[in-house]
Amino acid sequence: MIKPMLAVGMLSLVLTGCMTTTTGEKPRKTDPNAARDSYIQLGIGYLQEGETERAKAPLSEALKLDPRSSAAHTALALVFQQEGEDTSAEQHFRAALAAEPDSARILNNYGAFLLAQERYNEALQQFEKASRDTLYRERSRVFENLGLTHSRMDNTEAAKASFERALRLNSRQPLALLELAKIEFQQQHYVPAWEYYRRFTQLSGQTASSLWLGVQLARRFEDHNRAASYALQLRRLYPASPEARALKASESS
């Protein structure tokens, strides 16, 4: 990620690059597309650092140079989404799609925004369109998002198929592995649930939800040491979580 001091240095370079210079003969201007891209990279750097206020200025400058820049609109949409300015975020997502309607990257980002808004049918449309781009390098994540959307809509079999598709594209997707473990556990298919969960733990840190699932699976297989270990982590790391309360209730029943 770009450090703040480096980002400030980049800004001065970008501003210099946008100026007209003279060599004693003819005035020479730098490439406005290069200046636009530099502004976008600067804004993304601030966004990655969590400095959303500082990200807005260079991204706005990029849009002055190119009002239809899908990259600048997408970055600003993510800035506003992070700030909770949902109306502005959606405006920029739509502007980005107007400029580049078939971009799987933008469709996936917009779908994730809609999913967070609990606008499931709309999110599903974006993810389904993004999933058709067979050359998109993050396609496995699109199918993960499709799975999450179907899960929220209680379309369990469609969710399962989407998560399985994600793993066929990239077997090292911890979210898909965990969600499949949950589905298999709910369907009382404990052996595949345990296998998905085991693979998940090799790739990711634990959450309250995953630890509680681990406790329940370990108990099913009478792995008392592992169940006790997961329970201890759950109580220590997430003492106020609903999962910790469920654990306490299960131990007193």
Sine and cosine of phi, psi and omega as CSV:
sin_phi,cos_phi,sin_psi,cos_psi,sin_omega,cos_omega
0.00,0.00,0.47,-0.88,0.00,-1.00
-0.97,0.22,0.79,-0.61,0.05,-1.00
-0.98,0.22,0.44,-0.90,-0.06,-1.00
-0.83,0.56,-0.66,0.75,-0.02,-1.00
-0.90,0.43,-0.68,0.74,0.03,-1.00
-0.90,0.44,-0.63,0.77,0.00,-1.00
-0.90,0.44,-0.63,0.78,0.04,-1.00
-0.89,0.46,-0.65,0.76,0.04,-1.00
-0.89,0.47,-0.64,0.77,0.03,-1.00
-0.89,0.45,-0.62,0.79,0.00,-1.00
-0.88,0.47,-0.67,0.74,0.00,-1.00
-0.91,0.42,-0.58,0.81,0.04,-1.00
-0.92,0.39,-0.66,0.75,0.01,-1.00
-0.89,0.45,-0.69,0.72,0.00,-1.00
-0.89,0.45,-0.64,0.77,0.05,-1.00
-0.90,0.44,-0.65,0.76,-0.03,-1.00
-0.91,0.41,-0.36,0.93,-0.01,-1.00
-1.00,0.07,-0.14,0.99,-0.06,-1.00
-0.99,0.11,0.45,-0.89,0.13,-0.99
-0.99,0.16,0.72,-0.69,0.01,-1.00
-0.88,-0.47,0.35,-0.94,0.01,-1.00
-0.82,-0.58,0.54,-0.84,0.00,-1.00
-0.88,-0.48,0.20,0.98,-0.06,-1.00
1.00,-0.06,-0.15,0.99,0.01,-1.00
-0.86,-0.50,-1.00,0.01,-0.03,-1.00
-0.93,-0.36,0.57,-0.82,0.10,-0.99
-0.87,0.50,0.59,-0.80,-0.02,-1.00
-0.79,-0.62,0.75,-0.66,0.02,-1.00
-0.92,-0.39,0.58,-0.82,0.06,-1.00
-0.98,0.21,0.25,-0.97,-0.02,-1.00
-0.92,0.39,0.88,-0.48,-0.01,-1.00
-0.90,0.43,-0.48,0.88,0.05,-1.00
-0.92,0.39,-0.60,0.80,0.05,-1.00
-0.92,0.40,-0.65,0.76,0.04,-1.00
-0.90,0.44,-0.68,0.73,0.04,-1.00
-0.84,0.53,-0.74,0.67,-0.03,-1.00
-0.90,0.44,-0.58,0.82,0.03,-1.00
-0.92,0.39,-0.66,0.75,0.07,-1.00
-0.87,0.49,-0.68,0.73,-0.02,-1.00
-0.89,0.46,-0.71,0.70,0.01,-1.00
-0.89,0.46,-0.60,0.80,0.05,-1.00
-0.90,0.44,-0.72,0.69,0.01,-1.00
-0.88,0.47,-0.66,0.75,0.03,-1.00
-0.90,0.44,-0.62,0.78,0.04,-1.00
-0.87,0.50,-0.71,0.71,0.06,-1.00
-0.89,0.46,-0.66,0.75,-0.01,-1.00
-0.88,0.48,-0.68,0.73,0.01,-1.00
-0.90,0.43,-0.46,0.89,0.05,-1.00
-0.99,0.11,-0.06,1.00,-0.03,-1.00
0.99,0.14,0.19,0.98,-0.02,-1.00
-0.99,-0.13,0.96,0.29,-0.11,-0.99
-0.92,0.40,-0.57,0.82,0.02,-1.00
-0.87,0.48,-0.69,0.73,-0.02,-1.00
-0.95,0.31,-0.42,0.91,-0.02,-1.00
-0.93,0.36,-0.47,0.89,-0.13,-0.99
-0.92,0.40,-0.64,0.77,-0.09,-1.00
-0.89,0.46,-0.80,0.60,0.01,-1.00
-0.91,0.42,-0.56,0.83,0.02,-1.00
-0.93,0.36,-0.59,0.81,0.09,-1.00
-0.91,0.41,-0.62,0.79,0.06,-1.00
-0.90,0.44,-0.62,0.78,0.05,-1.00
-0.87,0.49,-0.64,0.77,0.00,-1.00
-0.95,0.31,-0.44,0.90,0.11,-0.99
-0.91,0.41,-0.61,0.79,0.02,-1.00
-0.97,0.25,-0.55,0.83,-0.03,-1.00
-0.53,-0.85,1.00,0.00,-0.07,-1.00
-0.88,0.48,-0.30,0.96,-0.02,-1.00
-0.97,-0.24,0.26,0.97,-0.03,-1.00
-0.91,0.42,0.93,-0.37,-0.01,-1.00
-0.92,0.40,-0.56,0.83,-0.01,-1.00
-0.92,0.40,-0.68,0.73,0.01,-1.00
-0.92,0.40,-0.67,0.74,0.01,-1.00
-0.90,0.44,-0.67,0.75,0.01,-1.00
-0.90,0.43,-0.70,0.72,0.01,-1.00
-0.88,0.47,-0.68,0.74,0.03,-1.00
-0.91,0.41,-0.60,0.80,0.05,-1.00
-0.87,0.50,-0.68,0.74,0.02,-1.00
-0.92,0.39,-0.59,0.81,0.07,-1.00
-0.87,0.49,-0.77,0.63,-0.04,-1.00
-0.93,0.36,-0.56,0.83,0.06,-1.00
-0.88,0.47,-0.68,0.73,0.01,-1.00
-0.90,0.43,-0.52,0.85,0.01,-1.00
-0.99,0.11,-0.10,1.00,-0.03,-1.00
0.99,0.17,0.25,0.97,0.05,-1.00
-1.00,-0.03,0.98,0.20,-0.20,-0.98
-0.93,0.38,-0.59,0.80,0.00,-1.00
-0.89,0.45,-0.72,0.69,0.02,-1.00
-0.91,0.41,-0.63,0.77,0.02,-1.00
-0.86,0.50,-0.72,0.69,-0.03,-1.00
-0.91,0.40,-0.62,0.79,0.04,-1.00
-0.85,0.53,-0.68,0.73,-0.02,-1.00
-0.96,0.26,-0.56,0.83,0.10,-1.00
-0.88,0.48,-0.70,0.72,-0.01,-1.00
-0.92,0.40,-0.60,0.80,0.05,-1.00
-0.91,0.41,-0.64,0.77,0.03,-1.00
-0.89,0.45,-0.66,0.75,0.00,-1.00
-0.95,0.31,-0.50,0.86,0.07,-1.00
-0.89,0.45,-0.58,0.81,0.01,-1.00
-0.99,0.17,-0.51,0.86,-0.09,-1.00
-0.59,-0.81,0.96,0.28,-0.19,-0.98
-0.92,0.39,-0.34,0.94,-0.05,-1.00
-0.96,-0.27,0.22,0.98,-0.02,-1.00
-0.95,0.30,0.90,-0.43,0.01,-1.00
-0.89,0.46,-0.57,0.82,0.00,-1.00
-0.89,0.46,-0.74,0.68,-0.01,-1.00
-0.93,0.36,-0.68,0.73,0.02,-1.00
-0.86,0.52,-0.66,0.75,0.01,-1.00
-0.92,0.39,-0.68,0.73,0.03,-1.00
-0.90,0.43,-0.67,0.74,0.01,-1.00
-0.92,0.40,-0.65,0.76,0.05,-1.00
-0.87,0.50,-0.65,0.76,0.03,-1.00
-0.90,0.44,-0.62,0.79,0.07,-1.00
-0.88,0.47,-0.73,0.69,-0.01,-1.00
-0.91,0.42,-0.60,0.80,0.05,-1.00
-0.88,0.47,-0.68,0.73,0.04,-1.00
-0.90,0.44,-0.47,0.88,0.03,-1.00
-0.99,0.11,0.00,1.00,-0.04,-1.00
0.89,0.45,0.48,0.88,0.07,-1.00
-0.99,-0.14,0.96,0.28,-0.25,-0.97
-0.92,0.39,-0.69,0.72,-0.02,-1.00
-0.89,0.45,-0.65,0.76,0.03,-1.00
-0.92,0.38,-0.66,0.76,0.03,-1.00
-0.88,0.48,-0.67,0.74,-0.02,-1.00
-0.86,0.52,-0.65,0.76,0.01,-1.00
-0.88,0.47,-0.68,0.73,-0.01,-1.00
-0.91,0.41,-0.71,0.71,-0.02,-1.00
-0.92,0.40,-0.64,0.77,0.00,-1.00
-0.90,0.44,-0.65,0.76,0.04,-1.00
-0.92,0.40,-0.68,0.74,0.01,-1.00
-0.89,0.46,-0.59,0.81,-0.08,-1.00
-0.93,0.38,-0.28,0.96,-0.02,-1.00
-0.97,0.22,-0.24,0.97,0.03,-1.00
-0.99,0.14,0.99,-0.12,-0.10,-0.99
-0.95,0.31,-0.19,0.98,0.00,-1.00
-0.99,-0.17,-0.05,1.00,0.00,-1.00
-0.92,0.38,0.83,-0.56,-0.15,-0.99
-0.95,0.30,-0.29,0.96,0.05,-1.00
-0.96,-0.29,0.50,0.87,-0.07,-1.00
-0.88,0.48,-0.54,0.84,0.02,-1.00
-0.87,0.50,-0.57,0.82,0.01,-1.00
-0.95,0.33,-0.52,0.86,0.08,-1.00
-0.88,0.47,-0.70,0.72,0.01,-1.00
-0.93,0.37,-0.54,0.84,0.14,-0.99
-0.86,0.51,-0.72,0.70,0.00,-1.00
-0.91,0.41,-0.60,0.80,0.10,-0.99
-0.87,0.50,-0.69,0.72,0.02,-1.00
-0.88,0.48,-0.69,0.72,0.02,-1.00
-0.88,0.47,-0.65,0.76,0.00,-1.00
-0.90,0.43,-0.73,0.69,0.04,-1.00
-0.88,0.48,-0.60,0.80,0.03,-1.00
-0.88,0.47,-0.70,0.72,0.01,-1.00
-0.90,0.43,-0.44,0.90,-0.01,-1.00
-1.00,-0.05,0.13,0.99,-0.01,-1.00
0.88,0.47,0.47,0.88,0.11,-0.99
-1.00,-0.07,0.97,0.24,-0.19,-0.98
-0.88,0.47,-0.72,0.70,-0.05,-1.00
-0.93,0.38,-0.61,0.79,0.06,-1.00
-0.92,0.39,-0.62,0.79,0.05,-1.00
-0.89,0.46,-0.71,0.70,0.00,-1.00
-0.87,0.49,-0.70,0.72,0.01,-1.00
-0.89,0.46,-0.63,0.78,-0.01,-1.00
-0.93,0.38,-0.69,0.73,0.02,-1.00
-0.91,0.42,-0.62,0.78,0.04,-1.00
-0.91,0.42,-0.62,0.78,0.04,-1.00
-0.90,0.44,-0.65,0.76,0.04,-1.00
-0.86,0.51,-0.66,0.75,-0.02,-1.00
-0.95,0.30,-0.47,0.88,0.09,-1.00
-0.92,0.39,-0.52,0.85,0.03,-1.00
-0.99,0.16,-0.56,0.83,0.01,-1.00
-0.44,-0.90,0.96,-0.27,-0.09,-1.00
-0.95,0.33,-0.16,0.99,-0.04,-1.00
-0.96,-0.27,0.82,0.58,0.03,-1.00
-0.92,-0.39,0.99,-0.12,-0.11,-0.99
-0.88,0.48,-0.58,0.81,-0.01,-1.00
-0.89,0.45,-0.72,0.69,0.01,-1.00
-0.88,0.47,-0.65,0.76,0.02,-1.00
-0.89,0.46,-0.70,0.71,-0.01,-1.00
-0.91,0.41,-0.69,0.72,-0.02,-1.00
-0.91,0.42,-0.61,0.79,0.06,-1.00
-0.92,0.39,-0.61,0.79,0.07,-1.00
-0.87,0.49,-0.66,0.75,0.02,-1.00
-0.90,0.44,-0.71,0.71,-0.02,-1.00
-0.89,0.46,-0.73,0.68,-0.01,-1.00
-0.89,0.45,-0.61,0.79,0.03,-1.00
-0.90,0.43,-0.70,0.71,0.01,-1.00
-0.88,0.47,-0.51,0.86,0.00,-1.00
-1.00,0.01,0.13,0.99,0.04,-1.00
0.89,0.45,0.51,0.86,0.11,-0.99
-0.98,-0.18,0.99,0.17,-0.24,-0.97
-0.96,0.27,-0.52,0.85,-0.01,-1.00
-0.92,0.40,-0.80,0.61,0.07,-1.00
-0.90,0.43,-0.54,0.84,0.04,-1.00
-0.87,0.49,-0.70,0.72,0.00,-1.00
-0.91,0.42,-0.62,0.78,0.00,-1.00
-0.92,0.39,-0.71,0.71,0.06,-1.00
-0.88,0.48,-0.66,0.75,-0.03,-1.00
-0.92,0.40,-0.66,0.75,0.03,-1.00
-0.86,0.50,-0.68,0.73,0.03,-1.00
-0.91,0.41,-0.60,0.80,0.05,-1.00
-0.87,0.50,-0.72,0.70,-0.06,-1.00
-0.91,0.42,-0.37,0.93,0.03,-1.00
-0.98,0.21,-0.25,0.97,-0.11,-0.99
-0.90,-0.44,-0.27,0.96,-0.19,-0.98
-0.58,-0.81,0.42,-0.91,0.20,-0.98
-0.95,0.31,0.18,-0.98,-0.10,-1.00
-0.99,-0.11,0.51,-0.86,0.16,-0.99
-0.91,-0.42,0.12,-0.99,0.06,-1.00
-0.86,0.51,-0.68,0.73,-0.02,-1.00
-0.89,0.45,-0.70,0.71,-0.04,-1.00
-0.94,0.34,-0.59,0.80,0.03,-1.00
-0.91,0.42,-0.65,0.76,0.02,-1.00
-0.91,0.41,-0.64,0.77,0.08,-1.00
-0.89,0.46,-0.66,0.75,0.02,-1.00
-0.88,0.48,-0.65,0.76,0.05,-1.00
-0.86,0.51,-0.75,0.66,-0.06,-1.00
-0.91,0.42,-0.66,0.75,0.02,-1.00
-0.92,0.39,-0.69,0.72,0.00,-1.00
-0.88,0.47,-0.62,0.79,0.04,-1.00
-0.90,0.44,-0.64,0.77,0.00,-1.00
-0.86,0.51,-0.60,0.80,-0.03,-1.00
-0.99,-0.12,0.20,0.98,0.04,-1.00
0.81,0.59,0.59,0.81,0.09,-1.00
-1.00,-0.04,0.99,0.15,-0.19,-0.98
-0.92,0.39,-0.61,0.80,0.01,-1.00
-0.90,0.43,-0.70,0.72,0.00,-1.00
-0.93,0.37,-0.65,0.76,0.03,-1.00
-0.87,0.49,-0.68,0.74,0.01,-1.00
-0.91,0.41,-0.61,0.79,0.02,-1.00
-0.90,0.43,-0.72,0.69,0.02,-1.00
-0.90,0.44,-0.65,0.76,0.00,-1.00
-0.89,0.45,-0.66,0.75,0.02,-1.00
-0.89,0.46,-0.70,0.72,0.02,-1.00
-0.89,0.45,-0.65,0.76,-0.01,-1.00
-0.90,0.44,-0.71,0.71,0.00,-1.00
-0.91,0.40,-0.61,0.79,-0.08,-1.00
-0.98,0.22,-0.68,0.73,-0.11,-0.99
-1.00,0.04,-0.53,0.85,-0.10,-1.00
-0.72,-0.69,0.86,0.52,-0.13,-0.99
-0.90,0.43,-0.45,0.90,-0.06,-1.00
-0.99,-0.16,0.12,0.99,-0.09,-1.00
-0.98,0.21,0.41,-0.91,0.11,-0.99
-0.86,0.51,-0.53,0.85,0.02,-1.00
-0.92,0.39,-0.61,0.79,0.06,-1.00
-0.91,0.41,-0.60,0.80,0.05,-1.00
-0.92,0.39,-0.63,0.78,0.04,-1.00
-0.91,0.42,-0.61,0.79,0.05,-1.00
-0.88,0.47,-0.73,0.68,-0.01,-1.00
-0.88,0.48,-0.66,0.75,0.01,-1.00
-0.90,0.43,-0.62,0.79,-0.03,-1.00
-0.93,0.36,-0.49,0.87,-0.01,-1.00
-0.98,0.18,-0.37,0.93,-0.02,-1.00
-0.99,-0.13,-0.13,0.99,-0.04,-1.00
-1.00,0.08,0.00,0.00,0.00,0.00
